[in-house]
């Protein structure tokens, strides 16, 4: 019997393609997109682990491209463009609002600090407890410790949880605890899969 739900953020609750953001950033700053992608790729793991901030990444961009703007200005451009390029899955978020009455829910996300702050301001995290963000924990999916912590804080057994993510590369770690896994592609398919598990969607 499913007693708790665990959701991913990017690609499930919010569609936020990093390449779309980088292209918008490159266009605005009039810098080379392909080179910017290389710079981001070199910093990506540290960004989502919280070892460096997006402001520090922007400082690296400033140095690589010899930009006149200071790091804070570049950070503000990044934050504004993230807000302009992200698309929220409003239908699923409303469904989660209803599900919250019957199921405790956790959020697990590999995420940068500015992205976390954006969605926190949106009150998106209100529906979830615990909220396990890589940039704050220093742990990145598929680290098994993240799933162990989610189960512990939800107060359920692994086989009483279902984990929803658009990246099935993370499922192996979740399944170590007996967690059921659903690869997210679209809302209707997700609801159908949840109903198969007797979740009252």
Residue pairs with C-beta under 8 A, 6 or more apart in sequence:
1 160
1 198
2 103
2 160
2 161
2 162
2 180
2 197
2 198
2 199
3 103
3 104
3 156
3 160
3 161
4 103
4 104
4 105
4 106
4 154
4 156
4 160
4 161
4 162
5 99
5 103
5 104
5 105
5 106
5 161
5 162
5 164
5 199
6 105
6 106
6 107
6 108
6 147
6 150
6 154
6 161
6 162
6 163
6 164
6 174
6 179
7 13
7 96
7 105
7 106
7 107
7 108
7 128
7 164
7 165
8 107
8 108
8 109
8 163
8 164
8 165
8 166
8 167
8 170
8 184
9 107
9 109
9 111
9 119
9 124
10 16
10 109
10 110
10 111
10 115
10 166
11 165
11 166
11 167
11 184
12 89
12 92
12 164
12 165
12 166
12 184
13 88
13 89
13 92
13 93
13 96
13 124
14 86
14 87
14 88
14 89
14 119
14 124
15 86
15 87
15 88
15 89
16 82
16 85
16 86
16 87
16 115
17 85
18 40
19 37
20 85
21 78
21 81
21 82
21 85
22 33
22 36
22 37
22 40
23 33
24 81
24 84
24 85
25 36
25 77
25 78
25 81
26 32
26 33
26 36
27 33
28 77
28 81
29 61
29 65
29 67
29 69
29 74
29 77
31 61
31 65
31 67
32 65
35 64
35 65
36 61
36 65
39 57
39 60
39 61
39 64
40 47
40 57
43 52
43 57
43 60
45 51
45 140
46 52
47 53
47 54
47 57
47 112
47 113
47 135
48 110
48 111
48 112
48 134
48 135
48 140
49 134
49 135
49 138
49 139
49 140
50 113
50 134
50 135
50 136
50 137
50 138
51 138
53 113
53 114
54 75
54 78
54 112
54 113
54 114
55 71
55 72
55 75
56 71
58 71
58 74
58 75
58 78
59 71
59 74
61 67
61 74
62 69
62 70
62 71
62 74
67 74
69 77
75 114
78 114
79 114
79 118
82 114
82 115
82 118
83 118
86 118
88 122
89 187
91 187
92 187
92 190
93 124
93 127
95 187
95 191
95 201
96 105
96 127
97 127
99 105
99 199
99 200
99 201
100 127
102 200
103 199
104 129
104 154
104 155
104 156
105 127
105 128
105 129
106 128
106 129
106 130
106 131
106 132
106 150
106 153
106 154
107 125
107 127
107 128
107 130
107 131
107 132
107 133
108 132
108 141
108 146
108 147
108 150
108 163
108 165
109 116
109 132
109 133
109 134
110 134
110 140
110 141
111 133
111 134
111 135
112 135
113 135
113 136
116 133
116 135
116 136
119 125
125 131
129 153
130 149
130 150
130 153
130 154
132 139
132 146
132 149
132 150
134 140
134 141
137 146
139 145
139 146
140 146
141 165
141 167
141 170
141 173
142 169
142 170
142 172
142 173
142 174
143 173
144 173
144 176
146 173
147 158
147 163
147 173
147 174
147 176
147 177
147 179
148 177
150 161
151 157
151 158
151 161
151 177
151 179
154 161
157 178
158 177
158 178
158 179
159 177
159 178
159 179
159 180
161 177
161 179
161 180
162 179
162 180
162 181
162 182
162 194
162 197
162 199
163 170
163 171
163 174
163 179
163 180
163 181
163 182
164 181
164 182
164 184
164 190
165 171
165 181
165 182
165 183
165 184
166 183
166 184
166 185
167 183
168 181
168 183
171 181
171 183
174 181
175 181
180 197
182 190
182 193
182 194
184 190
191 201
194 201
195 201
